[in-house]
């Protein structure tokens, strides 16, 4: 499972996110997408942790929490649009 973290401050870094999520367990990966043209952080991230129970705890505790002046949206990540389309087309 991958965690989606939305409404992030544009000042947030991968290191910042690792510190926050490490309170709930081992962080395997953090992806902080940036805009291709400007290089600026896009305001959301994806976090993978080593165990589902750790991810569930992080989602429960951090969804709606205020961090860096923003109220976080934290939930299970949904499949990318292309993946959803291709799985729909197979039906």
Secondary structure, 3 states (H helix, E strand, C coil): CCEEEECCCCCCCHHHHHHHHHCCCCEEEEECCECCCCCCECCEEEEEECCHHHHHHHHHHHCCCEECCEECEEEECCCCHHHHHHHHHCC
